[in-house]
Amino acid sequence: MTQRILATLLLAAGTALLAGESEIPLALDLPTTSRLQDWDMGIRFTHRFLEPAKGASKDFYGLDGGNYPGIGIDFGIKAVPGLNAQIYRTADNKTVTLALQQELLAGPAFRLSARVERFDETIKRAQLPYGEVGISGASLQLPAELAMGSITVLLVPTWLSRTTSSDKGLFTAGAGLRWQVASRHALLAEYYPRPSRLPGSTYGAAGSLGYNFRTQKHRFTLMATSANGTTAHQVLGGDYAGGPRGAGRWTLAFNLVRMF
């Protein structure tokens, strides 16, 4: 019993230490309250396969199909304590995002940040059957985390200035859960609800499940997801690329972060 209590305390202490380290604010697709210290920098690589993981060896669980890669640079701004900036580009509609994230609260259990993001789909503007492409807009988010030992709950209230199928702004909120099962290993889950103001009954909620492994300088996350895209307007908009994938059509994906 004593050994179990000691192991639990060590794991909780390790989780608290991780919260104070220099980190890119990224879970699976949702932003976290983490931040890069001083002028620290990190590079994020995202990779989303397009073919469903079903099919076994026929298409190697979707890895034989196409994919959307993305790359971004996050860096701290020492002159303003708690401020981070990000530049990110993904092949999905050749989207470029610019973001600023400011730490607001950094308690031992509760943390809160504010994030503003500008997105621009740089492909030629066109109207497709499932919506408009080549759009631009912005998102405002308030990532909030509550740490309870090895479990961290994430809530991200979000305002989007527009979506693929509507040029009217809407509010929504993504939610996540992280279980730090060991110092280097964690299990993650995220849920993206269908925004209530979406015009159309075919759109629904989406979700992601992932496993995270970390070394001193790298964070690797393998995931399965029913969401399309990686940016706030793609994942939380609810209508991107015709909406989330249906049951049985989840795809494999991964994130790779390199810290400097």
N, C-alpha and C positions, 0 to 999 in steps of 0.2 A: 504493500500500500504506500509506504514511504517513497519507494522508487517511482511509483506512478505519479504521486504528487510533485516530486522533484522534476520529473520529465515535463509535466504540464506547466510548471512555473518557468522552466527553461525555455519552453516553446513560446510561452506568452512574452517572455523577455525578449526573445529573438524577434518576434513580430513587432514589438514596440521599437526595437532598434531599426528594423527595416523601414518603419514609418518615418524615421528621422534622417535617413540616408538621402543622398542625392539621387533622384529617380525621374525618369520621363513619366509624365502623367498619362499612362495608358494601361487599361485593363485588357479586355478583348477588343471591343470597339468603343466603349465608353471612356471618357476622360476620368481620371482619378484626382485626388487632391494632392498627389505627390508633386514635388518640384525639384528642379536642379538648383544646387547651391552655387553662389558666387557666379563665376563665368564658366561653370561646367557645361559640357555639351554632350549630346547623345544623338545617334542616328537610328531611325526606325525604318525597318523594311517590313512591308505587309504583302501578303500573297493570298489571293482568293481564287480557288479553283471554281470553274463554272459548271462542270458536269456533276450531277448527283453522285454521292458516294456509293449508292446501290449498284449492283452489277458485278460485284466480286472481281475475279480475275479478267473478266471480259474487257473492262477499261481501267483496271487497277484502281478501283474505288474512286473513279473520277479524275485520277491524275493524268490520264491520257488526253483529256480534253483541254480546252483553252483556260486561260487564267488572266486575272487582273493584278499586276504588281503595283506597288507604290513605294515611295521613298520620301523621307522627311528628315529635317534637322531641327532639334530642340536645343535651346540654350538658355542658361540663366542670365539675368541682368543684375549684376552686383550693385549697381548704383541705386536700384529700387529693391529693397529686401522683399523676397517672396515673389518677384515678377519673373515669369518665363515667357519666351517667344517661340513660335514654331512656323516653319515653312514646310509644306507637304504637297506632294504631287502624286496622283494616282491615275492609272490608265483608264479608269471608269470615266468616260466622257471627257478625258484629258482634263480632269478637275485639279485646280490649284487652290490650296487654302492657306490663309495667313491668320495666325491666332496669337492672342495674348492671354495669359492666365495669371491671376494674382491670388496669392494665398491670403485668406481673410482671418481664419482661426486655425490654430495648430495645437490643440489641447492633447492630453495623453490618450483620450478616448474619442473625442469628437473633433473632426477637421472639416473646414469649409473653404472653398475657393470660388472665384468668379472667372468666367472664361468668355471671351468674345471671339468669334471666328467669321471670316469672310471667305465665301466660296465662289469660284468662277469656273464653269464648264466651258472650256475654250474651244470646243468644237462648234461648227456652224449651227446657228439656231434653227430648229426645225420642229414641226409637230408630228409626232408618231402616234400609232394607235393607242399606246399606253400612257401618253403624256408628252410634255414638251422637253426637249433637250437643248443644251447650249444656254442654260439659265445661270443667273448670278443671284447672290443674296447673302444673308448673314444669319448667324445663330448666337444667342445669348444663353449661357448655361451656368448653373450653380452646383457643381459637384460637391456632395456632402458624404462623409464617411463616419461610421460609428464602429469603433473597434471593441470587440468583446473577447479578449484573450486571443485565440488563434483564428477567430471568425471576424471578418470585416464586412459590414453591410454598406452598400453604395447606392445612393439615390442622386439622379441627375435631372432636376427640373430644367426644361429646355423651351426656349421660344425660337421658332423658325420664321424668317421673314416671308418665305414662300416654299412651295413644294413642287414636285414635277407636274401635278395636275391642277394646282391652284396658285394664283399669285397673291392670295390672302395669307397673312400670318396666322400661326396657330401655336398653342401651348401643348406640350406633352412632357413625359418624364420617363427616362430609362432607369432600370434598377439592376443591381449586381450583387454578387456574393463571392467572397474569397475565403477559402479555408486553407490556412498555412499548415499543412500536414507535417512538415519538417522544415528545417532552416533553409533548404534550397528548393523545396517542392511545394506547390500549391495547386488547388483545384478551384476553378472559377466558373461562374454561371452568370449570364446576363439575360434580361427580358426587355423587349422593346414593344410597348403596347401600341395598338392602333389608335392614332389621334382621333378624337371624337368628331372633329370638324372636317374630316376627309370626305370629299365628294365621291361617293361610290361605295357599293357594298362588297366589292370583290377583294378589297384590301383587308389585311388582318394583322395580327400580332406576329412577332418573330422572336427568336432567341438564339443564344450561343452557349456552348459548353467548351471548356478548355483546361489544359494542363500546362502549368508554368514551371520551368526549370531555370535556375539562375546560377551563374558563376560570378566571379569578382567583377567582370567587365561585360558579361553577356546575359541577356534574358531571352529565353526561347519559349514561345507559347504555341502549342499545337491545339487546334480547335476544330469543332464542327459547328456549322451555323446554318440557319434558314434565312438570314438577312442578306440583302444585296448591298454591297458597298462597304466603305470604311469611314466616311465622313459623317458629321452630324445630320446633314440634310439627307444623305443617302440611307442611313440606318434608322433614324428616328422619324423621318418624314412619312414612312409607312407606304408610300406609293411609288418609290423609286424602282425603275425597270419593271413596272407592272405589279409591284407589291412583293411581299416576302414569298419564299418558296413554300409549297404545300408540304403536307405530311409525307414522309418517305423520300423527300427530295433535298435533304440537307447535303451540304457540300463540306469538303475538308478545306482547311485554311491554316495559315500560321503567321505569327509576328516574330520578328527578330530585332532586338535592340542591342546596340553596341555603345557602351559608355566610354567617355574620354575624360 
